[in-house]
Amino acid sequence: MIQDAQDDATATRTGENIGRQITALIVNDIQENGVIIKSIRNAA
């Protein structure tokens, strides 16, 4: 019973960490795309 609760807590933390990593990747992608778009506009 206690082990189940510990496993659940670990799974929750793992899920939160994965969510944060994905969010960071998306934000990074958006920032990089913004820089690329600015470069294209400046070149035009």
Chimera marker file (.cmm) of the C-alpha trace (Angstrom):
<marker_set name="trace">
<marker id="1" x="0.000" y="0.000" z="0.000" r="1" g="1" b="0" radius="0.5"/>
<marker id="2" x="2.740" y="2.453" z="0.975" r="1" g="1" b="0" radius="0.5"/>
<marker id="3" x="4.789" y="1.320" z="-2.031" r="1" g="1" b="0" radius="0.5"/>
<marker id="4" x="1.860" y="2.099" z="-4.338" r="1" g="1" b="0" radius="0.5"/>
<marker id="5" x="1.626" y="5.617" z="-2.927" r="1" g="1" b="0" radius="0.5"/>
<marker id="6" x="5.380" y="6.088" z="-3.346" r="1" g="1" b="0" radius="0.5"/>
<marker id="7" x="5.215" y="4.780" z="-6.920" r="1" g="1" b="0" radius="0.5"/>
<marker id="8" x="2.329" y="7.165" z="-7.647" r="1" g="1" b="0" radius="0.5"/>
<marker id="9" x="4.281" y="10.096" z="-6.224" r="1" g="1" b="0" radius="0.5"/>
<marker id="10" x="7.351" y="9.153" z="-8.274" r="1" g="1" b="0" radius="0.5"/>
<marker id="11" x="5.258" y="8.819" z="-11.432" r="1" g="1" b="0" radius="0.5"/>
<marker id="12" x="3.680" y="12.213" z="-10.762" r="1" g="1" b="0" radius="0.5"/>
<marker id="13" x="7.092" y="13.844" z="-10.313" r="1" g="1" b="0" radius="0.5"/>
<marker id="14" x="8.371" y="12.157" z="-13.462" r="1" g="1" b="0" radius="0.5"/>
<marker id="15" x="5.325" y="13.384" z="-15.381" r="1" g="1" b="0" radius="0.5"/>
<marker id="16" x="5.828" y="16.917" z="-14.079" r="1" g="1" b="0" radius="0.5"/>
<marker id="17" x="9.506" y="16.844" z="-15.051" r="1" g="1" b="0" radius="0.5"/>
<marker id="18" x="8.670" y="15.609" z="-18.554" r="1" g="1" b="0" radius="0.5"/>
<marker id="19" x="6.032" y="18.334" z="-18.850" r="1" g="1" b="0" radius="0.5"/>
<marker id="20" x="8.555" y="20.990" z="-17.839" r="1" g="1" b="0" radius="0.5"/>
<marker id="21" x="11.132" y="19.677" z="-20.310" r="1" g="1" b="0" radius="0.5"/>
<marker id="22" x="8.602" y="19.651" z="-23.146" r="1" g="1" b="0" radius="0.5"/>
<marker id="23" x="7.469" y="23.169" z="-22.240" r="1" g="1" b="0" radius="0.5"/>
<marker id="24" x="11.083" y="24.378" z="-22.228" r="1" g="1" b="0" radius="0.5"/>
<marker id="25" x="11.672" y="22.821" z="-25.653" r="1" g="1" b="0" radius="0.5"/>
<marker id="26" x="8.527" y="24.447" z="-27.069" r="1" g="1" b="0" radius="0.5"/>
<marker id="27" x="9.441" y="27.855" z="-25.621" r="1" g="1" b="0" radius="0.5"/>
<marker id="28" x="12.962" y="27.492" z="-26.995" r="1" g="1" b="0" radius="0.5"/>
<marker id="29" x="11.547" y="26.578" z="-30.423" r="1" g="1" b="0" radius="0.5"/>
<marker id="30" x="9.243" y="29.606" z="-30.407" r="1" g="1" b="0" radius="0.5"/>
<marker id="31" x="12.130" y="31.905" z="-29.446" r="1" g="1" b="0" radius="0.5"/>
<marker id="32" x="14.378" y="30.471" z="-32.174" r="1" g="1" b="0" radius="0.5"/>
<marker id="33" x="11.592" y="30.785" z="-34.750" r="1" g="1" b="0" radius="0.5"/>
<marker id="34" x="11.059" y="34.387" z="-33.703" r="1" g="1" b="0" radius="0.5"/>
<marker id="35" x="14.740" y="35.110" z="-34.319" r="1" g="1" b="0" radius="0.5"/>
<marker id="36" x="14.584" y="33.412" z="-37.732" r="1" g="1" b="0" radius="0.5"/>
<marker id="37" x="11.458" y="35.380" z="-38.697" r="1" g="1" b="0" radius="0.5"/>
<marker id="38" x="13.127" y="38.652" z="-37.649" r="1" g="1" b="0" radius="0.5"/>
<marker id="39" x="16.189" y="37.768" z="-39.730" r="1" g="1" b="0" radius="0.5"/>
<marker id="40" x="14.020" y="37.055" z="-42.776" r="1" g="1" b="0" radius="0.5"/>
<marker id="41" x="12.139" y="40.340" z="-42.327" r="1" g="1" b="0" radius="0.5"/>
<marker id="42" x="15.386" y="42.270" z="-41.963" r="1" g="1" b="0" radius="0.5"/>
<marker id="43" x="16.801" y="40.639" z="-45.081" r="1" g="1" b="0" radius="0.5"/>
<marker id="44" x="13.703" y="41.499" z="-47.140" r="1" g="1" b="0" radius="0.5"/>
<link id1="1" id2="2" r="1" g="1" b="0" radius="0.2"/>
<link id1="2" id2="3" r="1" g="1" b="0" radius="0.2"/>
<link id1="3" id2="4" r="1" g="1" b="0" radius="0.2"/>
<link id1="4" id2="5" r="1" g="1" b="0" radius="0.2"/>
<link id1="5" id2="6" r="1" g="1" b="0" radius="0.2"/>
<link id1="6" id2="7" r="1" g="1" b="0" radius="0.2"/>
<link id1="7" id2="8" r="1" g="1" b="0" radius="0.2"/>
<link id1="8" id2="9" r="1" g="1" b="0" radius="0.2"/>
<link id1="9" id2="10" r="1" g="1" b="0" radius="0.2"/>
<link id1="10" id2="11" r="1" g="1" b="0" radius="0.2"/>
<link id1="11" id2="12" r="1" g="1" b="0" radius="0.2"/>
<link id1="12" id2="13" r="1" g="1" b="0" radius="0.2"/>
<link id1="13" id2="14" r="1" g="1" b="0" radius="0.2"/>
<link id1="14" id2="15" r="1" g="1" b="0" radius="0.2"/>
<link id1="15" id2="16" r="1" g="1" b="0" radius="0.2"/>
<link id1="16" id2="17" r="1" g="1" b="0" radius="0.2"/>
<link id1="17" id2="18" r="1" g="1" b="0" radius="0.2"/>
<link id1="18" id2="19" r="1" g="1" b="0" radius="0.2"/>
<link id1="19" id2="20" r="1" g="1" b="0" radius="0.2"/>
<link id1="20" id2="21" r="1" g="1" b="0" radius="0.2"/>
<link id1="21" id2="22" r="1" g="1" b="0" radius="0.2"/>
<link id1="22" id2="23" r="1" g="1" b="0" radius="0.2"/>
<link id1="23" id2="24" r="1" g="1" b="0" radius="0.2"/>
<link id1="24" id2="25" r="1" g="1" b="0" radius="0.2"/>
<link id1="25" id2="26" r="1" g="1" b="0" radius="0.2"/>
<link id1="26" id2="27" r="1" g="1" b="0" radius="0.2"/>
<link id1="27" id2="28" r="1" g="1" b="0" radius="0.2"/>
<link id1="28" id2="29" r="1" g="1" b="0" radius="0.2"/>
<link id1="29" id2="30" r="1" g="1" b="0" radius="0.2"/>
<link id1="30" id2="31" r="1" g="1" b="0" radius="0.2"/>
<link id1="31" id2="32" r="1" g="1" b="0" radius="0.2"/>
<link id1="32" id2="33" r="1" g="1" b="0" radius="0.2"/>
<link id1="33" id2="34" r="1" g="1" b="0" radius="0.2"/>
<link id1="34" id2="35" r="1" g="1" b="0" radius="0.2"/>
<link id1="35" id2="36" r="1" g="1" b="0" radius="0.2"/>
<link id1="36" id2="37" r="1" g="1" b="0" radius="0.2"/>
<link id1="37" id2="38" r="1" g="1" b="0" radius="0.2"/>
<link id1="38" id2="39" r="1" g="1" b="0" radius="0.2"/>
<link id1="39" id2="40" r="1" g="1" b="0" radius="0.2"/>
<link id1="40" id2="41" r="1" g="1" b="0" radius="0.2"/>
<link id1="41" id2="42" r="1" g="1" b="0" radius="0.2"/>
<link id1="42" id2="43" r="1" g="1" b="0" radius="0.2"/>
<link id1="43" id2="44" r="1" g="1" b="0" radius="0.2"/>
</marker_set>
